[in-house]
Amino acid sequence: MRLSHQASPALTLVLVALVLPAPSVAAQQVECYSGSITVTGSADVVPAPGVELCGGVVVVADGATVTLPDVTLVEVQGSGNHVTGYGDGFWRMEIVGDDTVVRARRITGLYVTGDGHDVEATWGAYAGLKGDGNRLRYDELRGLQVWGDKNDVVTSASRSARLQGHQNRSVHRTLKFLSLTGNRNFVKVRQGRTTVSQRGRNNTVLVRRR
């Protein structure tokens, strides 16, 4: 007698449910205004009719993907978010949490608190990092301050950099002033001369001093 190996209908349904991927959730289109709005998930933010510059966007989410136009103030609270600016950029951006990725043309003032953030922009007046393991890339950044350990910063042109912590890496094409406090940091300036103030041990500072 030959045994049947056909699965029951109920078992087949269970197997199909396990194999099929979960449906993706599309980002909602959200309008911004001269005031402030709050976004709690993935969203494509667009200016409302007649609005040239959005006032404020607050992202309160984890793992959200958000695209933004020109915004005066952007606040990101949570972890694992991905924020992209498709306009000229943001006047001020505040990030609190961990592992947020940001790509924008301009972030005039950047204030980061937390670990593992990854930010890239072409121009900024100031960037402040408080945390560990953050990555920052700017073409031009006038002022930089870092508090924490194992942060990685690369800029083309900067006026001043103040680093407080250990095992940070800061590389610049030009830098006029460096203040370094901590141990086992690495700083390199490729061109020009730099005024250096340094306290700590086992730091590597590759600059032409003024």
N, C-alpha and C positions, 0 to 999 in steps of 0.2 A: 504494500500500500504506500503511495507517494504522499508525503506531507505537503500541505499548502503553505507557501511563504508570503501570501498576500497580506498586506497590512490592513487593519481595520480602518474605516473612514475617519473615526475619531483620532486614531494615531496619526493618520496622514495630515489632518488639520493641524495637529500639534507640531509635527515636523516642519510644515510649511511656515507656521508662525515663528519657529525658531530660526529659519533660514532667511526669511525676508527681512531686509533692513528697515529700521524705523523711519517713518517719513520725515523729511527735513522740514524745518520751520522757516518759512520765508521771512525776511526782514520786513517790518512794517515801514511804510512811509509816514513820517511825522513832520508836521510843519512847526517851524520856530518863529518867534516874534521878537520884538524889541525887549520884552521881559524875559523871564526865565521859564524853562520847561524841564521836566524830569523824564528820563528815558529808563525803563526797567528791563529792557531786553534788546535784542538785535534790531536795528532801525536804520533806515536811510533818512536822514534829517535834511529837509529842504526849507528854504525861506518861504514864508507865507506870501501871498500876492501883495506887492507893494513894499515888502521888507528888503532892504539892501544889506543890512548887517544885523544878524541875530544877537540878542543880548546875552543870553546865558543858556547853556545846556548842561544838565546834571545827569550823569550816567550812574545809576545805582544797580549794578548787576554783576554776575559772575559768568565768564565765558561768552560775553556778548560781542557781536561785530557791529560797529557803528560807523557810518560815514557822515561827515559834517561839512557844511559850507563855512564861510567866514563867520567866526563867532567871537564876541568880546571876551567871554569867560566860559571855560570848559572845566567841569569838575568830574573826575572819574573815581568812583568808590567801588571797590570790589577786587576780584582777582581773575586773571586770565582773560581780560578784555582786549579787544583789538579795535583801535580807533584810527580812522584815516580821514585826513582833511583834503577835500578836493578843490578848495578855493585857495585864496592867498594865505590863509592860516588863522591862528588864534592869537589874541592879544595877551591872554593869561590862561595858563593851564595848571590845574592842581590835580595831582594823582595820589591817591591813598589806597594802599592795599599791596598786592603782589602780582608780578608776572603780567603786567599790562604792556602791550605793544602799541606804539604810536608812530605814525608816519604823517608828516605835514610839511608844507613849504616853509611856513614861518611860525615860530612859537616865541613871541616877544618875551614873555616871562614864564618860566617853567619851574614848578615847585613839586618835587617828588618825595614822597615818604613811603618807605617799604622796600622790599627786596625783589630782585630779578626783573626789573622793568627794562624795556628796550625802546629807546626813543631816538628817532632820526628826524632832522629838520635842516633846512638850508640856512636859516638866519635866526638869531635870537639876541636879545639884549642881556638876559640873565638866565642862568640855570642853577638851581640848587638841588642837590641830592642828599637825602638823609636815609641811609640804609646800606645794605650790602648786596654785592653782586649785580649792580645795575649797569646797563650799557647805554652810552650816550654818544651820538654822532651829530656834529654840526659842521656846516661849511664855515660859517662865521658866527662866533659867539663872543660877545664883549666881556662878560663876566661869568666866572664859574666858581661855585663853592661846593665842596664835597665833605660830608661827614659820614664816615663809615668805612667798611673794609671791602677789598676785592672789587671795587668799581672800575669800569673800563671806559675811558673817555678819549675821543679823538676829535679834534677840530682843525680846520685849516688856519684860521686867524682868530686870535683871542688877545684881549688886553690884559686880563688878570685871571689867575687861578689860585684858589685857596683850598688846600687839601688837608683834612684832619682825619687820620685813621691809618690803617695798616694794609699793605699789599695792594694798594691802588695803582692803576696804570693810567697815565695821562700823557697823550702825545699830541703835539701841536706843530703846525708849520711855522707860525710865529706866535710869540708870547712875550709881552713886555714885563710882567711882574708875576713872580711865583712865591707863594707862602706855603711852606710844607711842614707839617707836624705829624710825626708818627714814624713807624718803622717798616722797612722792607718795601717801600714804595718805589715806583719806576716813573720817571718823568723825562721826556725827550722833546726838545725844541729843535726843529731842523734848520731854521733860518733866523738871522737877526741876533740881537743880544737881549738878555733877560736879567732883570734884577731879582736876586734870589735871597729869600729868608728861610732858613732851614733849621729844624730841631728834630732829633730822632736818631735812630741807628740803622745802619745797613741800607740806606736809601741809595738808589742809583739815579743821579741827576745829570743828564747829558745836555748841557746848554753852554752857550757862549755868554759868560757873565758880563754885565755892564761894569 
